[in-house]
Amino acid sequence: MNNTDLIDYSIIIPVYYNEGALRKTLTDIKELVINKNPDKKGEIIFVDDGSGDNSLQELLELRAENPLLIKVIKLTRNFGQACARMSGYEIAKGKCLVHISADSQDPPELINDMLNYHFNENYNVVVCTRDARDESSYRQITSKIFYYLIKKLSFPNMPQGGFDYLLISREVKDIIMKNKELNPFFQGQVLWTGYDIKFIPYKRRKRLVGKSMWTFSKKLKFLIDGVLSYSFFPLRFMSVTGFVVSLIGFLYAIVILYGRLMGNTPVKGWAPMMIVILILSGIQMLMLGVIGEYLWRILDQVRGRSQYIIENIYK
């Protein structure tokens, strides 16, 4: 029997500026999950994703108190939640892996349901999808817009409220790790595998400690990653736009030629010319920007750089 056989489930928790919330998160998981599943052996892996506060010190204190349960990974800098999650997957020994946030917004007791669906009903993917949020109107609105676009452009089976809280089997984990995407859209990676998914709706809780580091710029990049990685819509949109603009230009050229032959110029003056130039230039710059986003991602991928760098593993 190898080490992998000794662990039934691994709980991966990325940490980024979560000082003050970690002890409660651990206490809840121990009381509501670990103690509720005495017949299964679990491990908890915290990943410090370059936090600039005292999160690491707090994690090391928790590990000292629970040396047989907790492992701590320290990355050299902030690589992003998806890459932090991957580093946890790398050392996880569980037959299945659960991802949960470090801020206590996700109810840990749902892990029991996820474990049941995996071990008793053989689901390779169990997703807790947010059907409500105890958050500000701004976050609720931006989240709805984000996942609406992803659902329309990339994944029709994307839950309306999205998801981050989930369980995947070791088989699914190996597939995701094998892809080695440098700009990953994690939800897309999971949905792309095509496995049957068990969805569990829940209400996301209000953050009790600290503030979210999930900024608008990070959300925007995540949206672009999701669309460019799993949809041809941007390229198709460019092709259709180019065809429509060309057709309009050709038709208008006929109108101008006809007017010239009839001794009448339909539109005169500097303003109409500038309007046409500015509109066409804007369209061209937009298309170049889309191409640039694709080229940047291709360049980033072919460089073959590591998704993350582990500075230390405390286990």
N, C-alpha and C positions, 0 to 999 in steps of 0.2 A: 504493500500500500504506500503510495507516494504522498507528498505533502498536499497535493491538490485534493486528494480524496478525503483529507481530514477536515476541509473547510466546506461547509454547505453554501454559505452566502457571504459575499463581501459588500460592505456599504462604503461607497466612495463619496467623500465630502470635500469639494473644492473650497478653499478658504481665501478670502481676499478682503482685508479690513473688516474682520468679524470679531474683533476684540470685545469681550463682554457678553457675547451670545453663545460662545462655544460650550461652556459648561452646561448650560440649560439644554442645548441641543443633544449633548452626550447623555445627560441624565434622562431625558425623554426617551431616547433610543434604547437605553439599557432597561428602563422600566417597562416600556410599551412594546419592545421587540425582543431584545435578548432574553429577558426573563420569561417572556410569553412563549418562547420556543426552546424549551430545555432539551428537546430531542434533536436539535440542530445546532451545529457549531458555526458561529459567525465571527467576522473580523470587521473592524472599522478602520478605514484608511483616510486620514486627513491629509490634504495637499495644500501646503502654504504656497500660494501663487504670487510670490513677491510682495506680500503685505508689508506696508511701511509702518504699521502700528505694532502692538505687542501680541499679535495673534500667535506667532510662533512660540513665544515664551509660555503663553497660556496652553498651547497644545502640548508642549513638553511637560508641563505640570500634570496635565490630564493623563499623558502616557505613563508618567512615573507612578501615578495612582492606579493605572490599569495596564500594566505591561504585557499581559497575555491577550488583551483585547485590541489594543490600539497600535497602529503604525502611523508614523508621520513622515511625509515626504516634503522636502524643502526644495523648491525650484530656485534657480539663480536670479530670476526676475519674473515680472508679470508676463506670462505667455497667453493669457486668456483662459476663460472657464473651460472651453472645449479641450484645449491642450492639457490643462491641469487634470481634467477628467481622464484623459488618455494616459497620463503618467500613473494615475492610480490603477487603471486597468492593467498596466504593464506588470505590476508586482502583485496584483490581486490573485488569490489562490482559490477563490470560491467557485462552486459549480454554477452559480449565477451571480450577477453583479447588480447592485442597486445604487442609483444616483439620487442624492437628496441634497438640498441646499443647507448651508450652515447657519442660516438666520432664523430658524424655527418657523418659517412661514408654511412649510409643508408638514402636515400632520404625520408623525412617524408611525402611528398605528396602522396606516394603510400598507406598510411594508408586510404586515402579517397576511393581508389579502393577496398581495403580490406573490409572496412565497407560496401560498396555497394554490394559486392559479398555475404557478410554474411547476411545483413538485407533484401536485395531484391531478392537474388537468393538462399538463405538458405544453403550456404556452411558452414559446421562446422569447416573447416580448410582452410585457405588461406595462401599460402606460396609465399614469394618473393624469387625467386631463382637467384643466381648470375650467369649470363652468361658471365660476364667480370669483371675484377678487375683493378682498377687504383693503383696497388701496385707493389712492387719489384718482379723481376723474381723469386727470392728464394721463396717468399710467394705464388706466382702463381703455381710454380712447385710442392711444398709440398702439396698445397691444392688439386691439380689435382690427385696426387698420393693417398692422404688420401681418397678422395671420390671415386676414382676408386676402391680401395680395399673394401670400405664399400659397394659399389654397387655390386661388384662381390661376396662378402662373406656373406653379411647380408640382404641388401635391394635392390632388382633389380629396385625398383621404386624411389630410391634416385636420386635427380637431379644431374647432372654431376658437377655442381659448388657448391653443398651443399646449406644449408640455415640456418639462425639464425633469420631472420626477418620474422615474421609471425603473423597471427591471429588465435586464437582458440576460440571455443564457450565455454560457462561455462560448458556444458556437457562434453566436451573433457577434460577440466581442471580438473573436478572432478575425471575422470577416471585416469588421470596421477597422481594426488595427492594421490589417494587411493593406488597406487602401492608402494609408499614409497621406491623407490630404493636408496640405499646409494651411489652407483657409477653409476649415471644415464647417459645414452647416450640420450640426449633430442630429437634429430632428430628421433632416433629410437622409442622413446616413442610415438611421434606424428604419425609416419608412421605405427606403430604397431596397432593403434586403428582401422585401416581399413576404416576410413571415406573417402568419395570422397574429393579430394583435388583440389583446383583451384591454378594453378601455374602462377605467374606473374614474367617474367624475367626482370632483371635490371642490371645496371653496378654499382658495388660498388665503392664509391668515395675514393680518397686519404685522409689519415688522415692529418688534418691541425694542430692539437695541440697534443703534447706529443708523446709517442711511445707505440706500442702494448706490452701488458704484456702477450700475448699468446705465450709462449715460446715453444721450440721444445719438452721439456719433458712433458709439458701439452698436446701438440698435440699427443704425443706418447701414453700417458695414455688414452686420449680420444679415440684414435683408438682401443686400446686394449679393452676398455669398450664396444665399439660398436661391436666388433667382438665376444667377449666372451659372451656378454649378449644376442645376437640375432643370433648366428650361432653355429652349431655343428662342423664346419669345423676343428678347432684345434684338437678335439678328434678324428674325423674321419681320419685326417691326421696322428695322432699318431698310430691308428690302422693299417692303410694301410702301413705306414713306418715299423712298427714292423713285419707285415706279409712278406713284401718284404725282409727285412734284414734276417729274419728267413729262408726264402726260399733260399736266396743266400748262407747263412751259411750251410744249409743242403746239397745243391748241391756241395758246395766247399768241405764239409766233405767227400762226396763220391769220389771226385777227389783225395783228399789226401789219403783216404783209398786204392783206386785203385793203386795209385802210390806206396804206402807202400807195398802192396801185390806183385807188380811187381819189388820190389827192387829199386825203384827210388822215392826219395822225391822231389816233384816239385819245392818247394821254400825253400831255406836254409838261415839262418842268423837271426841276431837280428832286423834289420831294418824292414822287412816285418811284424814281430810280433808286433812291436811298432806301425806301421801304422794301423793295424787292431784294436789294443787296443785303440788307440787314437780316431779313427773314431767312434767305438762303444761307447766309453765313452762319446764323444761329443753328440751323438744322445740320449743317456740315460739322460744326464744332460739337454738337450733341452726339452725332454719330461717331466722330473721332474719339470722344470720351468713352463711349461704350466699347469701341475696339480697344482703347487703352486699358480698360478694366480687364478685358479678356487677356491681353498681352501681358499685363502685370502679373496676373495669376499663373499664366503659363510659365513666365520667367521664374516666379517664386517656386513653382513646382519642380522645374527641371534643374534648379540649383541643387536640389537634394539635401537641403539643410534639415537639421533635426527640428521636430515639432516643439520640443521642449528640452531643457537641460536640467537634470537632477543634480543638485549640489550635495544633498545628503539624504539618507534614509535612516530614520530612527525606528528600529524594530527589535 
